[in-house]
Amino acid sequence: MTQTAILCVDDEQTILDSLKIELENAFGDDNLIEVAQGGEEALEVIEELIEDDYEIAIIISDYIMPDMKGDELLKRIHELSPKTLKIMLTGQADLTAVANAINYAKLYRYIAKPWHPEDLSLTVSEALSSYQLDKQLAQKTIELETVNRALEAANQEQIKLIAQLQENEDRLTQFLEAMPVGVFVTDSNGQPYYLNSRAQNLLGRGLVEVADPHQLREVYQLYLARSDRLYPDDRDIILRALNGESATVDDLEIRKGDRAIPIEAWGTPIYDAQGNITYTIAAFQDITERQKAEAERLEFTDRLLQLNRANERFVPSQFLRLLDKQSIVEVQLGESVEQTMSILFADIRSFTTLSEHLTLDENFRFINSFLSRMEPAILNNQGFIDKYIGDGIMALFGGDADDAIRAGIAMLHNLAEYNIHRGRSGYKPIEIGIGINTGNLMLGTVGGQFRMDGTVIGDAVNLASRVEGLTKYYGASLLISDRTFFALRTPEKYDLRAIDRVTVKGKSEKVSVFEVFSADPENVRSLKHQTKHLFEQAVVLYQTQYWQDAEGMFSQCLTQNPGDRVAKIYLERCRQARVNG
């Protein structure tokens, strides 16, 4: 990322040291502060900064220097770095010097010596903000580009005019008349002294004598934007300039009948050689087109934001981040990345039977009603939905395996509330099965030239689907694999019991399966807790082929918890094993 620099130029080292200390304290964290003792050294420093890929945001230059006057230096710097904001720092410049700096170098501000630290800090802060705003507005609409080209052409014409000017007020007036902005000059008492044609056109009148500079706002109908109040004293740039303060405002309006013209204005005092304020000068321009362009930009940005949000409903932002993409337009067919994730499958049990009694419209409304209640449980636990599979859900979790477990438990709690709602509406409750596995997978895009989709593939995904399929057989709401169990950070927070070891289709090794019964009704949870130790001992005996002992223990489990379907399955297995020898 390109860094910005602030360059201070003066022929006195003590002044440079003071400037550097003040600016580094205020702006050194984000900007490089450089100094140069004189104009020639400043030009060398600028060339080095440009070679080092620095953007020179601001130059603060003295006017009186032995090797080169400040306005000449600013002119040459403008040729090297036209976007740099120039601030003249001196107590001895006259109107001609200011005019030269304005015309040749687009002088941004004029600060008197000795300066007030607060004024310097505020001026530089505003200049940095202005510099950044100028960068952002550089790519505006075609209308703004046309205006900029017109302004540039006018500035070139001004340069030609200024080359012909002498150090006298008449030639300065010619220059001010050629400026594409309104120029309003007062004397040291705030009495209007000069208005160029552009100013008269914007204000709707020429010079008007006033008894007090406070009357200027009423005479020229200067209002606070979008209000019925005259512009406040404490923000008036003429009054502030009469007090030695330079200022910029963009919340000013000129009222002409029923028309309100939005204005951006800059005001600054002009000093004589003795440091006395002799004039104030204000430049202002109609920013109607700029505000219109800004409104269009904001509208366009808002439309893009809405489009991005709509895209996220089809391609989750988490999916894009895993592919290291900022936008969906960056995604290419076939891009993929290997990740370790937890995969959650959830499915409505006996959905086919249930859907046979519903119309197509009722089926859609039912599925959407169900899925909309499951989605928050996944999103609130740092997961995202990879896809909806008919009445089922496939979700991915890139963080801890605990996130997936918490999501599954929350889904079952949401289901319980949903079933209460269904019961009140006269519908039967539904059941779901949730299976979770953790492991490596490939996440990427598949499809063709005109249609592609994001997906994940791998043994870990297949096993998660297989685990979900076992929930119906075992009558369990939530099952997890041993891969997920061993990936848990806090397994003690969940109600768990090991229920079986299964062979994965296409694989030779067996996988242990655990039931998470944290979301079971309280009476069911209590009974499973009471028989957990006895149940798990019986499972071990069964797996080591001690059929008779295992049968006895499973019978004891069922005596205490007659509704334990897994215990019933094992009891039948034990009896069948003893019969088969």
HELIX and SHEET records of a PDB file:
HELIX    1   1 GLN A   13  PHE A   27  1                                  15    
HELIX    2   2 GLY A   39  GLU A   51  1                                  13    
HELIX    3   3 GLY A   70  LEU A   80  1                                  11    
HELIX    4   4 LEU A   95  ALA A  105  1                                  11    
HELIX    5   5 PRO A  117  GLN A  136  1                                  20    
HELIX    6   6 LEU A  137  GLN A  139  5                                   3    
HELIX    7   7 ILE A  142  GLN A  164  1                                  23    
HELIX    8   8 GLU A  169  ALA A  178  1                                  10    
HELIX    9   9 SER A  197  LEU A  203  1                                   7    
HELIX   10  10 PRO A  213  GLN A  215  5                                   3    
HELIX   11  11 LEU A  216  VAL A  219  1                                   4    
HELIX   12  12 ASP A  233  ARG A  235  5                                   3    
HELIX   13  13 ILE A  237  LEU A  242  1                                   6    
HELIX   14  14 THR A  288  GLU A  312  1                                  25    
HELIX   15  15 SER A  317  LEU A  322  1                                   6    
HELIX   16  16 ILE A  328  GLU A  330  5                                   3    
HELIX   17  17 PHE A  351  SER A  355  1                                   5    
HELIX   18  18 LEU A  360  LEU A  379  1                                  20    
HELIX   19  19 ALA A  401  ARG A  424  1                                  24    
HELIX   20  20 ASP A  459  TYR A  474  1                                  16    
HELIX   21  21 ASP A  482  ALA A  487  1                                   6    
HELIX   22  22 PRO A  491  LYS A  493  5                                   3    
HELIX   23  23 GLU A  522  GLN A  543  1                                  22    
HELIX   24  24 TRP A  547  GLN A  560  1                                  14    
HELIX   25  25 ARG A  565  VAL A  579  1                                  15    
SHEET    1   A 5 ASN A  31  ALA A  36  0                                        
SHEET    2   A 5 GLN A   3  VAL A   9  1                                        
SHEET    3   A 5 TYR A  54  SER A  61  1                                        
SHEET    4   A 5 LEU A  85  LEU A  89  1                                        
SHEET    5   A 5 LEU A 107  ILE A 111  1                                        
SHEET    1   B 6 PRO A 192  LEU A 195  0                                        
SHEET    2   B 6 GLY A 182  ASP A 187 -1                                        
SHEET    3   B 6 ILE A 277  ASP A 286 -1                                        
SHEET    4   B 6 ARG A 259  TYR A 271 -1                                        
SHEET    5   B 6 ALA A 247  LYS A 256 -1                                        
SHEET    6   B 6 LEU A 222  LEU A 224 -1                                        
SHEET    1   C 5 GLY A 383  ILE A 389  0                                        
SHEET    2   C 5 GLY A 392  PHE A 397 -1                                        
SHEET    3   C 5 SER A 336  ILE A 348 -1                                        
SHEET    4   C 5 ILE A 432  GLY A 447 -1                                        
SHEET    5   C 5 MET A 452  ILE A 457 -1                                        
SHEET    1   D 7 GLY A 383  ILE A 389  0                                        
SHEET    2   D 7 GLY A 392  PHE A 397 -1                                        
SHEET    3   D 7 SER A 336  ILE A 348 -1                                        
SHEET    4   D 7 ILE A 432  GLY A 447 -1                                        
SHEET    5   D 7 LEU A 478  SER A 481  1                                        
SHEET    6   D 7 LYS A 510  VAL A 516 -1                                        
SHEET    7   D 7 LEU A 496  THR A 503 -1                                        
END                                                                             
